[in-house]
Amino acid sequence: MRVIARDLVDRLASRRDSDLTLNPVGPVFLFDESGVMDIVYDPALADETLETCGEFYKGFDARARPIEVRGEPGSVYFVLAAEDSRESEFRQRVTYYYARFATRTPGPPQGDSLSAFVDALAGDEINE
């Protein structure tokens, strides 16, 4: 009985872990083709932010992992496109956004670590 119960717990835990790998960690940063950035603080609100899957060009979660939008119009959700971090690309897109669109803001926030950078970016008051 213990072996079966333990096996069931292990299977459920691995299923939960695999489900978690699909879910982005917020906030989520979306970029359109021109480089405009939007921040969605709660990834669960994807369907309230976007209507269709094609409304953004690139997106990253708080760990700089690329994201995609899936689902039907009016019922979309974010999922990870890959589990590996694309921190360099994410920082480049943020830098481009600040240089091109947020010209009244001194520049992207500073942060040596990714988490410090994301926290500063999410809390920054950006003037376009």
Beta strands, then each sheet from edge to edge (+ up, - down):
strand 1: 28-31
strand 2: 37-40
strand 3: 58-60
strand 4: 67-72
strand 5: 75-80
sheet 1: 2+ 1- 3+
sheet 2: 4+ 5-
end
